[in-house]
Amino acid sequence: NARVFTVTISRLSLRDSGSYLFGVQRNAGWDGFCAFELEVKDWCCVTSKYMKGIEGRQITWQCPYPREHRNNRMFICKGNQRSDCTDMMGQTRFAVHSVSSSSFSVSITNLEARDAGTYWCRSNSEWSVGSYIQVHLSVDRARRRTVYQRQTTTVTAKVTTASPQTTTSIPDESDQGGALYGLFVGPPVLLMIVIIIILVVCKKKCHKVKG
């Protein structure tokens, strides 16, 4: 009867892909062997998120992880493939905060167009199933508002209404005094003048009679 042995590979990773040769080695050499090609594919059930941000603003997303990883270091990297993504933990605009015992948050401040791309956040140094998610980030340009100042010219028309004017003459006190003075002084003076004229005429007549 043919004898069978089993080969088990635990915690598969992408780097386990390749060619394998299995057999039984005896003193005289290999006694029956077989070769096979192993292809390890990405985890089929990786969670993907699609986020959209705006230049100059901040964006934050949540990364869930298994509860048993709550004391682990959290990672965030950028790249199309998780096997060769770039660690972003050292970037000043990137921050990781623990939210609860089952998730942490990733924040990017002052977004730039070059921040767009694929991110991976994970809760352990190994890419074990259930310990990472994929985030697709797109960055839109900030809308620039153009403010138009409307120039307004105001014309003020001044309307003048002519009203009938009533003139009231108030006699001056000096004029009143002069009038009163003429009223009281004038007649006696005239009377004296008349008397003087009469006296002069009479005197002339007397001289003529004597002569």
Residue, then its C-alpha position, 0 to 999 in steps of 0.5 A: n500500500a502507498r504511504v502518504f505523509t502530510v505537509t502543513i504550512s501555518r500562517l501563510s503569507l505571500r512570500d510562501s508562494g513558489s515551487y516545492l519538492f516533497g519526497v522520502q530520502r533513503n540511503a540510496g537517494w530519493d525514493g519517490f517524490c513529488a513537486f508542486e507549485l504553491e500560489v498564495k493569494d491575498w486574503c479574499c475578505v479584506t475590508s476595503k473603504y473608499m474615502k474622499g477628502i479636500e485639499g487643505r482639510q483634514i480626513t479621519w477614518q477608523c481601522p478595526y482590529p481583533r480585540e487580542h491586538r489591543n496592546n499591539r503597535m498600530f501601522i499605516c502604510k501606503g502602496n498599491q500592494r501591501s507587500d511593498c507599501t511605504d510606512m507613513m507613521g513617521q510623517t508629521r501630518f499623519a497621526v494614529h489614535s486609539v479609539s477603543s479596544s477594537s479600533f483605532s483612527v488614522s488622521i491626515t491633516n492639511l491634505e495634499a493632492r499627492d496624498a491620494g492612493t491606497y492605504w493599509c492599516r494593520s494591528n500587528s507586524e504580520w499580515s495575518v487574516g483579520s488584522y488589516i484593512q484597505v483604504h482607497l483615498s481620493v483628494d479633490r481640489a478645494r473650491r476657490r470662491t471668487v468674490y465680486q464686489r458690486q460698485t454702486t453709485t448713489v445719486t442724491a437729488k436735493v429738492t428745494t420747495a419755495s415758500p412765500q415769504t412774508t416781510t415784516s418791517i419793524p421800525d427802528e427805535s432811533d427812527q421812532g425817536g427822530a420822528l417823535y423829535g420832529l413832531f414836537v420840535g418842528p411846529p414851534v420852530l416854524l412858528m418862530i420863523v413865521i413870527i420873525i418874518i412878520l416882524v421883519v415885514c412890519k419893520k420895513k413897512c414902518h420905515k416906509v411910512k416914516g420916510 
